[in-house]
Amino acid sequence: MVTMDMNILYSKEHVNIKAGGTASASMPQSEVDLDAYFARIHYVGPREPTLAVLHAILGHHTAAIPFENLDVLLGRPIQLDAASLQQKLVCDHRGGYCFEQNGLLLLILAELGFQVTPLSARTRILRPRDFTPPRTHLFIRIEIAGEIWIADAGTGGLSLTAAIRLDATGEQLTSNEPRRIIREDGRYFHQVKLGDEWSDVCEFTGEEMPLIDRELANWWTSTNPSSTFHQNLMVARAGLDGTRRTILNREFTVRCGARIIERHELATPAELLEVLAQNFDLYFPAGTRFGDHGSPWPS
């Protein structure tokens, strides 16, 4: 049995835009700059709404745009409008958490002509089934040629690097860990396989998550002192080579699946800033401190 590593962390709105068509009033085409986004994620391939393009975009997105909650710890507001998402994640070369990552990805995929729907979920990483976490996670449902796929760039060190089928049974391969979707008691569970063990990533029912619900959940997540993102420093980035790099509080880890390649403790604030720059392309001024005095990470 493999023990789950803590560093593994980490109006009805249905968008249906055909390729070459006109975007709905709630998501005008002018909201995103595709050229800037593709330059940000180093993607130079086709732009048609196909499964191959979906896989490629998700892989490049998670490799280029790190998952991180650093603005929460810096006391900065998390904005979910299109302009703010594009400014932070694309122009400013920052990362973000699920509402930012999947919020931007939702806009990009819709602009390309994919049929996308924002869905809500409960994150279950390292949480037992008898515990009910808040419904504060956003991911994306995509319909392609009559098949339903899901994309999720917002579960930290377990973010999907390729889309997986919602209605498939059994193990599904990605460029990183194997995944599967199971259904129990009317609920879906997205699971990851590490070694020989399957573990829950998130739980969902297929309920849509319109922007107003995302804004409310984002406000709670980013401002409530008891939320996971106030209590921990989390950064994660997937590699196109199948590796993942993560920071959880003081611990930096490089892994491939369940195999740990490197792990060490970050001893000083300066070392944390150095690792953020060298491994995640996140640059902060010397002397930057994250969180309150006495936090469990270098502060």
C-alpha positions as MATLAB code, in Angstrom:
seq = 'MVTMDMNILYSKEHVNIKAGGTASASMPQSEVDLDAYFARIHYVGPREPTLAVLHAILGHHTAAIPFENLDVLLGRPIQLDAASLQQKLVCDHRGGYCFEQNGLLLLILAELGFQVTPLSARTRILRPRDFTPPRTHLFIRIEIAGEIWIADAGTGGLSLTAAIRLDATGEQLTSNEPRRIIREDGRYFHQVKLGDEWSDVCEFTGEEMPLIDRELANWWTSTNPSSTFHQNLMVARAGLDGTRRTILNREFTVRCGARIIERHELATPAELLEVLAQNFDLYFPAGTRFGDHGSPWPS';
ca = [
       0.000    0.000    0.000;
       1.237    3.478   -0.849;
       0.704    6.230    1.716;
      -0.596    9.439    0.152;
       2.060   12.160    0.159;
       0.938   15.532    1.519;
       2.860   17.197   -1.304;
       0.446   15.644   -3.829;
      -1.836   18.595   -3.229;
      -2.231   20.446   -4.144;
     -27.795   32.603  -14.553;
     -27.305   28.902  -15.608;
     -23.933   29.028  -17.254;
     -23.623   26.454  -20.010;
     -21.278   27.580  -22.765;
     -21.969   26.001  -26.155;
     -19.978   27.723  -28.894;
     -19.424   26.086  -32.247;
     -16.132   26.540  -34.046;
     -16.259   29.712  -36.087;
     -19.525   30.749  -34.415;
     -20.463   33.669  -32.231;
     -19.940   33.555  -28.503;
     -22.891   34.067  -26.179;
     -23.427   37.430  -24.502;
     -22.151   36.010  -21.205;
     -18.790   35.072  -22.715;
     -17.863   37.363  -25.630;
     -14.928   36.358  -27.786;
     -13.073   39.585  -26.950;
     -12.584   38.496  -23.330;
      -9.442   36.440  -23.977;
      -6.293   36.868  -26.038;
      -5.577   33.450  -27.523;
      -2.204   34.452  -28.934;
      -1.001   35.688  -25.552;
      -2.318   32.571  -23.793;
      -0.678   30.157  -26.228;
       2.604   32.035  -25.950;
       2.320   31.760  -22.164;
       1.891   27.974  -22.247;
       4.357   27.450  -25.151;
       1.740   25.850  -27.384;
       2.050   26.170  -31.181;
      -0.345   23.460  -32.379;
      -3.786   23.479  -34.015;
      -6.678   25.469  -32.552;
      -9.633   23.280  -33.504;
     -12.030   21.932  -30.837;
     -10.758   18.345  -31.015;
      -9.761   15.834  -28.364;
      -6.110   15.958  -29.420;
      -6.058   19.734  -29.014;
      -7.766   19.468  -25.616;
      -5.140   17.003  -24.380;
      -2.301   19.174  -25.700;
      -3.609   22.411  -24.201;
      -4.177   20.842  -20.788;
      -0.700   19.336  -20.756;
       0.973   22.603  -21.737;
      -1.199   24.639  -19.354;
      -0.287   22.599  -16.265;
       3.382   22.574  -17.265;
       3.553   26.349  -17.692;
       1.100   27.886  -15.212;
       1.765   26.749  -11.639;
      -0.916   26.037   -9.102;
      -0.359   28.393   -6.161;
      -2.147   30.198   -3.332;
       0.494   32.865   -2.662;
      -1.819   35.854   -3.118;
      -4.105   34.477   -0.411;
      -1.143   34.432    1.981;
      -0.134   37.919    0.861;
      -3.618   39.226    1.669;
      -4.424   40.090   -1.935;
      -7.938   39.645   -3.363;
      -8.579   36.845   -5.861;
     -10.546   38.221   -8.833;
     -12.386   35.904  -11.225;
     -13.387   38.214  -14.082;
     -11.828   37.487  -17.456;
      -9.584   40.547  -17.480;
      -8.155   39.765  -14.033;
      -7.543   36.102  -14.856;
      -5.758   36.990  -18.066;
      -3.695   39.729  -16.422;
      -2.490   37.561  -13.546;
      -2.005   34.135  -15.125;
      -1.023   35.213  -18.649;
       0.466   38.709  -18.594;
       2.007   38.665  -15.109;
       3.225   35.045  -15.432;
       1.685   34.059  -12.123;
      -0.298   30.980  -11.161;
      -3.461   30.470   -9.166;
      -5.818   27.937   -7.672;
      -8.860   26.163   -9.122;
     -11.150   29.158   -9.675;
      -8.369   30.972  -11.498;
      -6.833   28.019  -13.353;
     -10.065   26.442  -14.525;
     -11.777   29.812  -14.899;
      -9.149   30.833  -17.455;
      -9.194   27.411  -19.116;
     -12.993   27.605  -19.396;
     -12.702   30.898  -21.298;
      -9.974   29.590  -23.585;
     -11.774   26.364  -24.484;
     -15.033   28.205  -25.161;
     -13.211   30.658  -27.394;
     -11.844   27.745  -29.408;
     -15.330   26.347  -29.935;
     -15.432   23.556  -27.359;
     -18.767   22.796  -25.681;
     -17.873   23.428  -22.050;
     -19.715   23.531  -18.752;
     -18.291   24.591  -15.348;
     -18.972   21.941  -12.705;
     -18.675   22.031   -8.928;
     -16.942   19.450   -6.749;
     -15.731   18.688   -3.261;
     -11.963   18.201   -3.003;
     -11.199   14.899   -1.255;
      -7.402   14.720   -1.318;
      -6.312   13.163    1.997;
      -9.884   13.330    3.328;
     -11.809   10.263    4.554;
     -15.196    9.425    3.054;
     -17.006   10.086    6.365;
     -15.907   13.746    6.213;
     -17.902   16.191    4.061;
     -15.655   18.931    2.622;
     -17.161   22.158    1.262;
     -18.253   22.314   -2.369;
     -15.517   24.776   -3.271;
     -13.861   23.229   -6.309;
     -14.330   24.094   -9.983;
     -13.563   21.828  -12.926;
     -14.737   21.590  -16.540;
     -17.009   19.252  -18.488;
     -16.331   19.080  -22.237;
     -18.473   17.363  -24.857;
     -16.656   16.178  -27.980;
     -18.379   14.082  -30.664;
     -20.996   12.847  -28.218;
     -18.489   11.852  -25.522;
     -18.080   13.618  -22.183;
     -14.601   14.510  -20.945;
     -13.397   16.375  -17.870;
     -10.461   18.746  -17.486;
      -9.083   19.994  -14.186;
      -5.983   22.183  -13.908;
      -6.779   23.141  -10.328;
      -5.974   20.276   -7.955;
      -2.376   21.217   -7.250;
       0.044   18.317   -7.469;
      -2.743   16.128   -8.854;
      -3.999   18.447  -11.588;
      -4.935   16.583  -14.751;
      -2.321   16.772  -17.506;
      -4.755   15.247  -20.013;
      -8.528   15.068  -20.152;
     -10.283   11.905  -18.946;
     -13.641   10.465  -19.967;
     -16.493   10.877  -17.534;
     -18.458    7.843  -18.688;
     -15.547    5.434  -19.094;
     -14.983    2.523  -16.757;
     -11.627    1.335  -15.545;
      -8.179    2.855  -15.563;
      -7.390    5.784  -17.869;
      -3.815    6.725  -18.689;
      -2.510   10.298  -18.681;
       0.999   11.659  -19.167;
       1.343   11.460  -15.380;
      -0.610    9.175  -13.049;
      -3.411    6.786  -14.097;
      -6.932    7.994  -13.297;
     -10.439    6.606  -13.127;
     -14.003    7.746  -12.494;
     -16.176    5.603  -10.234;
     -19.765    6.100   -9.140;
     -21.053    5.261   -5.688;
     -24.358    6.205   -4.027;
     -25.227    8.671   -6.780;
     -21.881   10.450   -6.588;
     -18.908   10.438   -8.952;
     -15.379   10.115   -7.580;
     -12.335   11.127   -9.590;
      -9.489    8.946   -8.366;
      -5.731    8.771   -8.918;
      -3.523    5.679   -8.793;
      -0.210    6.019   -6.971;
       1.676    2.777   -6.840;
      -1.003    0.116   -6.312;
      -3.432    2.348   -4.434;
      -6.416    4.321   -5.714;
      -7.170    7.541   -3.809;
      -9.925   10.121   -4.147;
      -9.135   13.455   -5.777;
     -12.606   14.974   -5.784;
     -16.305   14.097   -5.530;
     -19.057   15.542   -7.718;
     -22.632   15.054   -8.888;
     -22.487   16.839  -12.245;
     -24.030   20.037  -10.870;
     -23.096   23.165  -12.776;
     -21.220   25.974  -11.039;
     -22.275   29.357  -12.462;
     -20.110   32.400  -11.874;
     -22.109   33.612   -8.873;
     -21.447   30.295   -7.097;
     -17.781   30.438   -8.026;
     -17.506   33.968   -6.661;
     -19.086   32.937   -3.364;
     -16.900   29.833   -2.978;
     -13.809   31.821   -3.991;
     -14.566   34.481   -1.376;
     -14.867   31.836    1.351;
     -11.743   29.986    0.201;
      -9.574   33.087   -0.037;
     -10.755   34.967    3.065;
     -11.783   32.416    5.695;
      -8.903   31.945    8.174;
      -9.835   28.271    8.562;
      -9.632   27.464    4.849;
      -6.859   25.186    3.614;
      -5.438   28.016    1.531;
      -5.007   30.270    4.557;
      -3.390   27.560    6.618;
      -0.902   26.219    4.080;
       1.519   27.438    1.449;
       0.978   25.333   -1.683;
       2.671   25.475   -5.066;
       2.671   22.768   -7.756;
       3.731   22.356  -11.346;
       3.576   19.391  -13.700;
       6.345   18.562  -16.126;
       5.854   17.428  -19.692;
       8.237   14.584  -18.767;
       5.802   13.113  -16.226;
       7.395   14.642  -13.114;
       5.743   16.975  -10.640;
       7.264   19.645   -8.421;
       5.478   20.752   -5.270;
       5.944   22.925   -2.222;
       3.859   22.295    0.866;
       4.766   24.783    3.578;
       8.488   24.135    4.162;
       8.857   20.990    2.067;
       9.925   20.930   -1.587;
       9.384   17.665   -3.469;
      10.043   16.343   -6.945;
       8.234   13.106   -7.756;
       7.146   10.867  -10.604;
       3.954    9.039   -9.687;
       4.483    7.711   -6.180;
       8.290    7.707   -6.558;
      10.078   10.524   -4.737;
      13.014   11.858   -6.745;
      13.998   14.682   -4.414;
      12.739   16.096   -1.144;
      14.174   18.635    1.233;
      13.080   21.233    3.742;
      13.227   24.920    2.882;
      15.091   26.434    5.775;
      14.875   30.170    5.095;
      12.633   32.722    3.376;
      15.427   33.381    0.878;
      15.594   29.691   -0.028;
      11.841   29.614   -0.563;
      12.053   32.555   -2.970;
      14.917   30.852   -4.795;
      12.985   27.592   -5.227;
       9.886   29.491   -6.384;
      11.958   31.209   -9.066;
      14.031   28.240  -10.229;
      11.332   25.567  -10.232;
       8.080   27.454  -10.795;
       9.123   30.657  -12.596;
       7.505   32.673   -9.803;
       9.491   35.774   -8.943;
       8.990   37.908   -5.849;
      11.104   40.772   -4.471;
      13.769   39.926   -1.924;
      12.289   40.048    1.543;
       8.797   38.930    0.504;
       7.099   37.046    3.337;
       4.025   34.839    2.932;
       1.442   34.579    5.682;
       1.389   35.822    9.239;
       4.387   35.867   11.534;
       4.911   32.404   12.972;
       3.426   30.588    9.974;
       4.666   27.005    9.365;
       6.470   27.947    6.163;
       9.493   30.259    5.905;
       8.120   33.649    6.908;
];
